[in-house]
């Protein structure tokens, strides 16, 4: 017996194939509500209709499709009552059909009896209750789902992430039965059918990205991909975007009056959809980054892969773990990062096709049906072994501040680290809903943090006060610097000190700082025991590659940051009379623009990681003569790129730079000037600094830093 016929592609595909081995009875879903986002009234009508539905057989071949009364609860207590009522109705149906095996998929409210005369298989298709907040209702729903899994005779899951989810939620191992595609049909599409599609839409020789789906939900990311495409198309007019699926016409309203290159096919028949995958040059998977999409095995990625196409995707955990050679990931789910990736599509067009054939071979509906049938005992094949218990830390939340213009270094750092921590820990990212600029927004953030907290909680920086809402015994607080106290006085400083440093440091179980200098300052500020604070440095992103460059007679000097403590005015004084070109990253004040009037310079801000990497490659010297830093990431980024660095001899900067930088006194214009003059005049000195910098940056690899954080997670879990 299969529950959920007509509800998901997976259930339908598996049921049709299992019908060759057993008599399949499929419970039909009601068609009362068809829109993607039903109103409360729609949901109530659906519940009433489900409960009043009489038992009836709808069709008998190749599956026996039927309907029966189904109750749907509203709260924790009524959900359990409804589930038990459904189980009694199920028993009657089983006797009527002389059926002894039940297949149950994730969200159906059905709780099997502990003592029963039928076999139950639970197929976990998504983490349906995992996104519920840490409230009474949310905890009750998760416990209900866990009890469903515990009572099942056998359990399978459609992704590696969901296998870990089953382990975390219910302490059980699941058989990995992945989603698939009809591989043979996907690979054998007539060329004339593919050519006909491109001809019909007038695509010609354009490079076509395909957005193909069988539903249109908000979280599918249609707005994201269309708006990103419009930006990319301005730079690369040879690009095209083909949208296939219901609701495709809505894409045109996201074009901002510039629909050139956007083609909408709408819904297509199942028999012809394979040709649309082949008609595209690459696929896109812009779904929102959320727990369900992180853990799901998305069909369109598998189908594009089966067609031998490259795929550009948001950085989803499941596909990062699978490491298919044709799947490339954007830096984030932002429209800007997507536009940059689309523009730079040449970077992911090539991949190892033989490796893809090997990697995609297991994602075949026929193989998945065979594996499921053996797991349920429907065939004589040997029962497959469940996935081994995961050694990852499975319940971690990283808290991030709400994004603010020009402040994104912490977010980029932990974005890099999460990718490296994927084999070590399963991390959910929660972003504060409010900017921390007043008392009420901070209070709202505290209430929110308590609702979304997990087993292990890590405050990644800036929003230290969130520790007050979390379980201190399993909370990690990362402090990047104490600059907020340096820039405040009087009552404001007292409040900031208590709210951001004294109380959070006292509350957290483990405090990490990104440098020894920051640790020493934090101890002076809070009086915290030194043993509670651990130094875990920042890491350098892999986007920064060592590329040699011939030093110019008129060197390009890259200055990072324009805030007061970045010391740009004194650096400009030191550079007067030195022939150079300046490239300044950061928003300039009026006084800074006046100081730059006699210099040859360009100014940029809000750059992507790729654009920042290019700025480093295009320069000869990186100047970072800051007055104060908690760490000093530009030093490492410059060393990783193979550029000579001039930086300060105070705060954390000598610690971070090692021996691979020219150290100067940032308070002395003469010292800064002498440093520039020596770098420009002495080629051997430059070569020595670049080589020492290359050796130094190896100590700050993302893998090493990720393991240091993961070890703390494991310790607290």
Number of C-alpha atoms within 10 A of each C-alpha: 22 23 21 22 21 16 13 11 15 22 21 17 19 21 26 14 19 21 18 12 12 14 17 25 25 25 20 19 16 15 11 13 13 9 11 10 11 12 11 9 9 15 15 14 14 18 18 15 17 20 16 13 13 13 12 11 15 14 12 12 10 14 20 19 20 19 18 20 17 24 24 23 14 13 14 16 11 13 20 20 18 19 21 18 18 22 19 14 16 18 16 11 17 16 10 9 13 9 16 13 18 21 20 25 23 20 14 15 23 26 24 22 14 9 7 9 10 14 16 22 21 22 23 25 25 23 23 16 20 17 13 18 18 18 12 12 15 18 16 19 20 21 16 20 24 19 15 20 29 18 18 20 12 21 28 27 30 24 25 23 23 24 26 27 25 22 19 17 19 18 14 19 22 28 24 24 28 24 26 29 26 16 20 11 13 19 15 11 17 10 11 9 16 18 16 13 17 18 11 9 13 12 22 13 10 16 18 22 26 26 26 27 21 16 14 17 15 12 14 18 19 23 19 21 25 26 22 23 28 25 19 22 22 13 12 16 14 15 23 25 28 24 24 23 19 18 18 21 14 14 19 17 13 17 18 10 9 15 17 14 20 22 21 20 17 17 17 13 8 8 8 12 17 22 23 24 28 26 23 25 19 26 26 25 24 26 22 20 20 14 20 18 18 23 24 23 24 19 18 21 25 24 24 27 28 27 25 22 25 27 25 25 23 25 23 24 23 19 24 18 13 13 13 22 20 23 28 22 20 18 20 16 19 15 18 19 19 28 23 20 23 24 20 13 19 9 11 18 16 12 16 10 15 10 12 20 16 10 17 20 13 17 21 18 20 18 18 23 23 19 22 26 23 16 22 21 15 17 17 9 12 10 15 14 11 18 17 12 14 17 11 17 23 23 20 23 21 20 24 21 24 17 14 8 7 12 12 13 10 15 17 15 17 21 16 19 24 21 19 19 23 18 17 21 23 19 22 19 17 18 14 21 16 17 14 18 8 9 9 11 14 19 16 14 24 19 13 19 24 18 17 18 22 20 16 25 29 27 24 22 21 20 24 24 26 28 27 20 18 27 17 19 15 20 27 28 28 23 26 22 23 20 13 13 17 10 9 13 11 7 9 10 15 13 13 16 19 14 18 22 21 19 16 25 31 18 22 25 18 21 25 23 24 22 25 20 21 23 24 13 15 22 15 10 14 15 12 17 10 12 8 14 22 18 17 19 22 24 24 25 20 12 16 21 17 16 11 11 13 7 16 11 11 12 17 21 23 24 23 22 21 18 13 12 14 19 18 25 16 19 23 19 15 20 20 13 9 14 14 19 17 22 21 21 19 17 16 18 12 9 9 14 14 10 15 18 9 11 17 12 15 12 13 13 15 14 15 14 15 14 13 19 20 15 17 26 19 15 23 25 24 24 26 26 27 28 19 21 21 21 25 23 20 20 28 28 26 32 30 27 24 26 31 27 32 25 25 27 19 18 20 20 26 21 15 25 27 15 17 25 29 22 22 24 17 23 15 12 18 16 16 26 19 14 19 21 14 13 19 21 11 10 12 10 14 21 15 15 23 25 16 18 27 20 15 19 22 15 14 18 17 24 14 17 19 23 17 16 19 23 14 16 24 16 11 17 15
